[in-house]
Amino acid sequence: MREVFHQSLEDVQGRLVEIAELVAIAIDKATRAFSSSDVALAEEVIEADAIIDEKAIALDELAIEILARQQPVARDLRIVVSALRISASLERMGDIAEHIAQLTRMRFPERAIPKGLKSTFIKMGQLDVAVARKLTELLRTEDKALADEIRNDDDQLDDLHVSVFEKVLSDTWQGEASATVDATLASRYHERFADHAVSVAKKVVYLSTGDWTIETDSIDIITATPTPAS
């Protein structure tokens, strides 16, 4: 019975990695479509989001079944509860990739990236793709060094997000209302994608240590009395 139980826990981890891989593919396609106005690629992202949703739901059902039948405790319980929360964040990341793709489709055949911001959004897209790939590897290996890298990438995205707002609010901005809306929405999507990745990274660190105590500017765990998860 215990062997079956631990196989189920391994299945949970494997499914999380699988969903993260699909999210990484989605954000890669979405950002490439956004930068090149490739509506066909955008459509692929939009259609594939349903698969991410389905796999997230299936994972949640498996986790709930484990909770009901096995009544896990200690680390095993942390694995199952964390999986439910991580699944929700990954599903949301897939939705954000879809939103970026929808912006591309909505503005086609025009470019979705407003004039003067292309290099900024290309950089934001590259960072989001890097974050997604690191997150997949983090879920696979629980290597906490990757969690720090994700946090650092998120800081860069935050800075770029601020720069977009400074641009569209400046006196020199000449974009039309639609361009302003596109810029602010797209920037927010890119920034929120990484925020969700950081949230998942924190949960993975908790999963491996049982400690929610996080330093202000680092995901490195500090030696303190573990704080119960709320």
Beta strands, then each sheet from edge to edge (+ up, - down):
end
